[in-house]
Amino acid sequence: MARDMASLAVGHAHRVLTTASVAIDQVAALVRDAPSLNAVHSIDHWKRLREHTAHLEGGESLWVVDANGKTILESASYPGRQAPIRDFASHLSSDRPLSIGPVTAERGEDGRVVYTLIRPLRDESGRAVAAVLAVMNAAYLTRFPSPPSADDSPVIGVYRHTGELVARRPTLPDPVGKPHSDAPLLPLQLHETSEGMFAVPPMAGGVTRITALQRVGDQGVQVLVSLDPERALAEWRARSLRTLGEHLVGALAVLLGMAWAFRFLGHGRLSGGPAAADTGITNAPPAHQLIDSQGGIPPNPPMGESRQNATEASHDADTGNSDQDPSPVSTVMPSTPVGTRRALTILLAEDDPTIRRSVAALLRDWNHRVIEAAHADEALAALQGPDTLDLLFSAVVMPPGTTGTELAAQARRLRPELPILLAFGSPPHAVGAEMAGIAGVATITKPYDIGALKAQIARLCGTDPP
């Protein structure tokens, strides 16, 4: 149970940090494409910033600040306020591409405790010139549904790489923001403890607890889950008995089925007639008796005679001569060579759910594996993931936020060799102007022509059409 809870907590924290990282990457690309840092401070960039903020899971706002910590743009207000960040200089000098700042209540809505995710932006010499921040709700890190078998005993803590507590479940506001050594959930030294499960000695007036420690990706986040052993063992016993009962019932059902099958087969072997009647099978004479009763198998005519008979039969049919009985024609069907086909993994980005489901079903009918994305941020998360992709198939217009051409540019940076197919409903010359700086991108018009779609996929991926 401790391992299951730790896996749930780590998966939830990893999802929160990944979606935030994708949004921060989008804002960083927006800043890099601007002519200057001051040009970012515009109403158009502020609207784009708010669109990216909507995709944050457990996030409150996105910020762009300069190297001195001065706010350039903030999604929650325009113009921006002072960014809620401490130890800003240490984050700019950090080697981590995405570092987690300390918790604070300065910019939390309704007094909520928040933390910051910080990505420095560096110039060609490696000097930090700006940073992108995501202000996140600290309590959301432990706000995930527990399995039905879990009780109220698990204690969950999420820590920074420095050992500072970011979030706790059950919620106790006093220890949050303090180092583990000052406000420990358990008598552990996190920096000296390796991942795994172990028993922790009791604190004052407590009991020995079963504890699991796991780390989340490369962000340095640590998740600690601790259980009361008596409740955990009771749950383990109940789960084991339930599993054993299910296995016994399944084995009994198999034995009863085998006994019924043997009895049925034995009854049919002894009686012959009833078993055949039950199955609808009649006792037919052997095949050789049927052949002998019909005078044997007629010899095959020579190939020349077969072809001549076929020609005469065709001539008689054309001239209407039906006095002669048509001779049986031996037809030889030429074999059709089958081309080589390969199942592809296709990333499909389409904001319209009806079109997305229809196209995904069509691609799966062609034996392809389809990864669906409802917007560009989900597609970018898949592009940054471990899956091997053979094709990016994206719509050009996907409001709100990143367009298909911007997604193609990001995909070309992340996976230079990935084939890209863009679908558009606007005039081709407009799409061509947007794709002028992207190499190796093919297009297809909406509504889709199935033959054209097959041909484009085959051409881009080097496979035969399905």
C-alpha positions in Angstrom: 0.0 0.0 0.0 2.9 2.4 0.8 4.4 1.6 -2.6 1.1 2.2 -4.4 0.5 5.5 -2.6 4.1 6.6 -3.4 3.6 5.7 -7.1 0.4 7.7 -7.2 2.0 10.7 -5.5 5.1 10.6 -7.8 2.9 10.2 -10.9 0.8 13.2 -9.9 3.8 15.4 -9.1 5.5 14.4 -12.4 2.3 15.3 -14.4 2.1 18.7 -12.7 5.7 19.5 -13.3 5.6 18.2 -16.9 2.6 20.4 -17.9 4.2 23.4 -16.2 7.5 22.7 -18.1 5.7 22.6 -21.4 3.9 25.9 -20.7 7.3 27.5 -19.6 8.9 26.2 -22.8 6.2 27.9 -24.9 6.7 31.2 -23.1 10.5 30.9 -23.5 10.1 30.4 -27.2 7.8 33.5 -27.3 10.6 35.5 -25.6 13.3 34.2 -27.9 11.3 35.1 -31.0 10.8 38.7 -29.8 13.1 41.4 -31.2 14.2 42.4 -27.7 13.3 41.8 -24.1 11.4 45.1 -23.8 9.3 44.1 -26.9 7.8 41.3 -24.9 5.9 43.9 -22.9 2.9 44.2 -25.3 -0.8 43.4 -25.2 -0.4 40.6 -27.8 2.3 38.8 -25.8 0.1 39.2 -22.6 -2.8 37.5 -24.4 -0.5 34.6 -25.4 0.8 34.4 -21.9 -2.8 34.0 -20.5 -3.5 31.3 -23.0 -0.5 29.3 -21.9 -1.5 29.8 -18.3 -4.8 28.1 -18.9 -2.9 24.8 -19.6 -1.1 24.9 -16.3 -2.2 22.0 -14.0 -2.2 23.3 -10.4 -0.8 26.7 -11.6 -1.9 30.2 -11.0 0.2 32.5 -13.3 3.1 32.8 -15.6 5.8 35.6 -15.4 8.7 36.9 -17.5 11.3 38.8 -15.5 14.7 40.2 -16.4 18.1 39.3 -14.9 17.5 41.6 -11.9 14.1 40.1 -11.0 12.1 43.0 -12.4 8.7 41.9 -13.9 8.4 42.4 -17.7 5.1 40.6 -18.2 2.6 38.7 -15.9 -0.4 36.8 -17.0 -2.5 37.8 -13.9 -2.2 41.6 -14.5 -1.1 44.0 -17.1 1.3 45.7 -16.4 2.8 43.1 -14.1 3.5 43.2 -10.3 6.7 42.2 -8.5 7.4 38.5 -9.0 6.9 36.2 -5.9 10.4 34.8 -5.8 13.2 34.4 -3.3 16.9 33.6 -3.8 16.6 34.7 -7.5 20.3 35.0 -8.0 20.9 31.4 -7.0 18.3 30.1 -9.4 19.9 32.0 -12.3 23.2 30.4 -11.6 21.8 27.0 -11.2 22.7 24.2 -13.6 19.2 22.8 -13.5 17.1 23.6 -16.6 14.0 23.9 -14.4 14.5 24.6 -10.7 11.9 24.8 -7.9 11.9 27.9 -5.8 10.9 28.1 -2.1 7.3 28.4 -1.0 5.8 31.7 -0.2 2.3 33.2 0.4 3.0 36.6 -1.3 1.1 35.9 -4.5 -1.2 33.1 -3.5 -4.9 33.7 -4.1 -6.9 33.7 -0.8 -3.7 33.3 1.2 -2.7 30.0 -0.5 0.9 28.9 -0.2 2.6 28.9 -3.6 6.0 27.9 -5.0 7.7 28.9 -8.2 9.2 26.9 -11.2 12.0 28.9 -12.7 13.7 28.5 -16.1 16.6 30.9 -16.8 17.0 32.3 -20.4 20.6 32.6 -21.4 22.3 34.3 -24.3 25.0 32.8 -26.6 27.7 33.3 -24.0 25.7 31.5 -21.4 24.9 34.6 -19.3 21.4 34.7 -17.8 19.5 37.6 -19.3 15.9 36.7 -18.2 13.8 34.0 -16.6 10.3 32.5 -17.0 8.4 31.7 -13.8 5.3 29.6 -13.1 3.6 30.3 -9.8 2.1 27.0 -8.6 -0.3 26.1 -5.9 1.7 24.1 -3.3 -1.3 22.1 -1.9 -2.2 20.8 -5.4 1.0 18.7 -5.3 -0.7 16.3 -2.9 -4.3 16.8 -4.2 -4.9 13.5 -6.0 -7.6 10.8 -5.4 -6.5 8.0 -3.2 -7.3 4.3 -4.1 -10.6 3.0 -2.5 -8.6 0.8 -0.1 -6.6 3.7 1.4 -7.5 5.1 4.8 -6.6 8.4 6.5 -3.3 7.1 7.9 -0.9 7.9 5.0 1.3 10.9 5.6 2.6 12.4 2.3 5.4 15.0 2.0 6.8 16.7 -1.1 10.3 18.2 -0.7 12.6 20.4 -2.8 16.1 19.2 -3.6 17.3 21.3 -0.6 15.1 19.3 1.8 12.6 22.1 2.3 9.0 21.0 2.6 6.7 22.2 -0.2 3.5 20.4 0.4 2.1 18.0 3.1 -0.9 15.7 3.4 -2.8 15.9 5.8 -2.4 19.7 5.5 -0.4 21.3 8.3 0.6 24.9 7.3 3.3 25.4 10.0 5.9 23.0 8.7 5.5 24.0 5.0 8.4 26.1 3.8 10.8 24.9 6.5 13.7 22.5 6.0 13.0 18.8 6.9 15.6 19.1 9.7 13.5 21.8 11.4 10.1 20.4 10.9 10.5 16.6 10.1 7.5 14.5 9.3 9.7 11.5 10.3 13.1 11.2 11.9 15.0 10.9 8.6 17.9 12.6 6.9 16.6 13.0 3.3 19.9 13.7 1.7 21.4 10.5 3.3 18.4 8.3 2.5 18.1 6.3 -0.8 15.0 5.5 -2.6 13.0 2.4 -1.5 10.8 1.1 1.4 11.9 0.8 5.0 10.7 1.0 8.6 11.2 4.3 10.4 11.6 4.3 14.2 8.9 6.2 16.1 9.1 9.9 17.0 8.0 11.0 20.5 4.8 9.2 21.5 4.5 7.7 18.0 4.8 4.2 16.4 7.1 2.7 13.9 5.9 3.5 10.4 6.4 1.9 7.0 7.9 4.5 4.7 8.5 4.8 0.9 10.8 7.4 -0.6 10.9 8.2 -4.3 12.3 11.0 -6.4 10.5 12.7 -9.4 12.5 12.9 -12.6 15.5 15.2 -12.7 13.9 18.2 -10.9 15.2 17.0 -7.5 11.7 16.7 -6.0 11.4 14.0 -3.4 8.1 12.3 -2.3 7.8 10.7 1.1 4.9 8.4 2.0 4.5 6.9 5.5 1.8 4.5 6.8 0.7 3.0 10.1 1.9 -0.6 9.8 -1.1 -2.1 11.6 -3.5 -0.5 9.1 -1.2 -1.3 6.2 -0.9 -5.0 7.3 -4.7 -5.3 7.8 -5.2 -3.9 4.3 -2.6 -6.3 2.9 -4.3 -9.3 4.6 -7.7 -8.3 3.3 -6.3 -7.8 -0.2 -4.5 -11.2 -0.1 -7.6 -13.0 1.1 -9.7 -11.3 -1.6 -7.1 -12.3 -4.3 -7.0 -15.9 -3.0 -10.8 -16.2 -3.1 -10.9 -14.9 -6.7 -8.3 -17.4 -7.7 -10.1 -20.3 -6.0 -13.4 -19.3 -7.7 -11.7 -19.2 -11.1 -10.0 -22.6 -10.6 -13.3 -24.1 -9.5 -15.0 -22.8 -12.6 -12.3 -24.2 -14.9 -12.5 -27.7 -13.2 -16.3 -27.7 -13.6 -16.0 -26.8 -17.2 -13.5 -29.5 -17.9 -15.7 -32.1 -16.1 -18.7 -31.1 -18.2 -16.7 -31.3 -21.4 -15.3 -34.8 -20.6 -18.8 -36.0 -19.7 -20.3 -34.7 -22.9 -17.5 -36.2 -25.1 -17.8 -39.6 -23.3 -21.6 -39.6 -23.8 -21.2 -38.8 -27.5 -18.5 -41.5 -28.0 -20.8 -44.2 -26.4 -24.1 -43.4 -28.0 -23.0 -41.9 -31.4 -26.5 -40.8 -32.6 -27.6 -38.5 -29.8 -24.3 -36.6 -29.6 -24.5 -36.0 -33.4 -28.1 -34.9 -33.1 -27.2 -32.4 -30.3 -24.5 -30.8 -32.4 -26.5 -30.8 -35.7 -23.9 -33.1 -37.5 -25.3 -36.0 -39.5 -23.4 -39.3 -40.2 -22.3 -38.9 -43.8 -20.7 -41.7 -45.9 -17.0 -41.6 -46.4 -15.7 -39.4 -49.1 -14.3 -42.3 -51.2 -17.8 -43.9 -51.3 -19.3 -40.6 -52.7 -16.6 -40.4 -55.4 -17.1 -44.1 -56.4 -20.9 -43.6 -56.6 -20.4 -40.7 -59.1 -18.1 -42.7 -61.4 -14.8 -41.3 -60.1 -13.1 -38.0 -60.7 -13.0 -36.9 -64.3 -9.6 -36.3 -65.7 -8.4 -32.7 -66.1 -8.4 -31.6 -69.8 -5.1 -30.4 -71.3 -4.3 -26.7 -71.0 -4.9 -26.2 -74.7 -8.3 -27.8 -74.6 -9.3 -25.8 -71.5 -8.3 -22.6 -73.2 -10.1 -23.6 -76.4 -13.3 -24.5 -74.5 -13.2 -21.2 -72.7 -12.8 -19.4 -76.0 -15.7 -21.3 -77.6 -17.9 -20.7 -74.6 -17.2 -17.0 -74.8 -18.0 -17.0 -78.5 -21.2 -18.8 -78.0 -22.3 -16.4 -75.4 -21.5 -13.4 -77.6 -23.4 -14.9 -80.6 -26.4 -16.1 -78.6 -25.8 -19.7 -79.5 -27.3 -21.6 -76.6 -27.9 -25.0 -78.3 -24.7 -26.4 -77.0 -24.2 -26.9 -73.3 -21.5 -24.6 -72.1 -18.3 -26.4 -71.0 -16.8 -25.7 -67.6 -14.0 -23.2 -67.8 -10.9 -23.5 -65.8 -9.9 -20.0 -64.6 -6.4 -19.2 -63.3 -6.3 -16.0 -61.2 -2.9 -14.2 -61.3 -1.3 -13.7 -58.0 -1.3 -10.1 -56.8 1.9 -9.1 -55.1 1.4 -7.4 -51.7 3.7 -4.5 -51.0 5.6 -4.1 -47.7 3.6 -2.4 -45.0 4.7 -1.0 -41.7 2.6 0.0 -38.7 3.4 3.6 -37.8 3.1 5.6 -34.6 1.3 8.8 -35.5 0.9 11.9 -33.3 -2.5 13.4 -34.2 -3.1 17.0 -33.0 -6.6 18.3 -33.7 -8.7 20.5 -31.4 -12.1 19.4 -32.9 -13.0 16.2 -31.0 -15.3 14.9 -33.8 -12.6 15.2 -36.5 -9.9 13.9 -34.1 -11.9 10.8 -33.2 -12.9 10.1 -36.9 -9.3 10.5 -38.2 -7.9 8.4 -35.3 -10.3 5.6 -36.0 -9.4 5.7 -39.8 -5.7 5.5 -39.0 -6.2 2.7 -36.5 -8.2 0.8 -39.2 -5.0 1.0 -41.2 -3.1 -0.7 -38.3 -1.3 2.4 -37.2 -0.9 3.4 -33.5 -2.3 6.8 -32.8 -1.5 9.2 -30.0 -4.2 11.9 -29.8 -3.6 15.5 -28.6 -6.4 18.0 -28.2 -4.1 21.0 -28.4 -0.5 21.9 -29.1 0.6 21.7 -25.5 -0.4 18.1 -25.3 1.3 17.4 -28.6 4.5 19.1 -27.3 4.4 16.9 -24.2 4.3 13.8 -26.4 7.1 15.2 -28.6 9.2 15.6 -25.5 8.3 12.1 -24.2 10.0 8.8 -24.7 7.6 7.4 -27.4 9.1 6.8 -30.9 7.1 8.8 -33.4 6.9 8.2 -37.2 4.7 11.1 -38.2 3.2 14.4 -36.8 -0.2 15.0 -38.3 -1.6 18.3 -37.1 -4.3 20.8 -37.9 -3.0 24.3 -38.7 -5.7 26.3 -36.8 -6.0 25.1 -33.2 -7.4 27.9 -31.0 -6.5 29.0 -28.4 -2.8 29.3 -28.2 -0.1 27.7 -30.4 -1.0 27.1 -34.1 -0.1 24.1 -36.2 2.8 25.9 -37.9 4.3 26.9 -34.6 3.9 23.3 -33.4 5.7 22.2 -36.6 8.5 24.6 -35.8 8.8 23.2 -32.3 8.7 19.7 -33.5 11.4 20.4 -36.1 13.6 21.6 -33.2 12.8 18.7 -30.9 12.9 15.9 -33.6 14.6 17.1 -36.8 14.0 13.9 -38.7 10.3 13.6 -37.9 8.0 13.8 -41.0 5.2 16.5 -40.6 1.8 16.6 -42.3 -0.3 19.8 -41.8 -4.0 19.9 -42.5 -5.6 23.3 -43.4 -8.9 24.7 -44.4 -7.5 28.2 -45.2 -6.1 29.2 -48.6 -2.9 27.3 -49.4 -0.9 30.5 -50.1 -1.6 31.7 -46.5 -0.3 28.4 -45.0 2.7 28.4 -47.3 3.7 31.9 -46.1 3.6 30.7 -42.5 5.6 27.6 -43.3 8.3 29.4 -45.2 10.9 28.8 -42.5 10.1 25.2 -41.8 11.7 22.5 -44.0 10.2 19.1 -44.9 6.5 19.9 -44.2 3.8 18.4 -46.3 0.2 19.7 -46.4 -3.3 18.3 -47.1 -6.6 20.2 -47.4 -9.8 19.7 -45.3 -12.1 17.9 -45.8 -9.7 15.0 -46.2 -9.6 12.8 -49.3 -8.8 9.3 -48.1 -6.7 8.5 -51.2 -4.7 11.6 -50.9 -4.2 11.0 -47.1 -3.0 7.5 -47.8 -0.6 8.7 -50.5 0.8 11.5 -48.3 1.5 9.1 -45.4 3.1 6.6 -47.7 5.3 9.2 -49.3 6.4 10.8 -46.0 7.0 7.6 -44.1 8.3 5.4 -47.0 5.6 2.7 -46.7 3.0 1.2 -49.1 -0.5 2.6 -48.7 -2.8 0.4 -46.6 
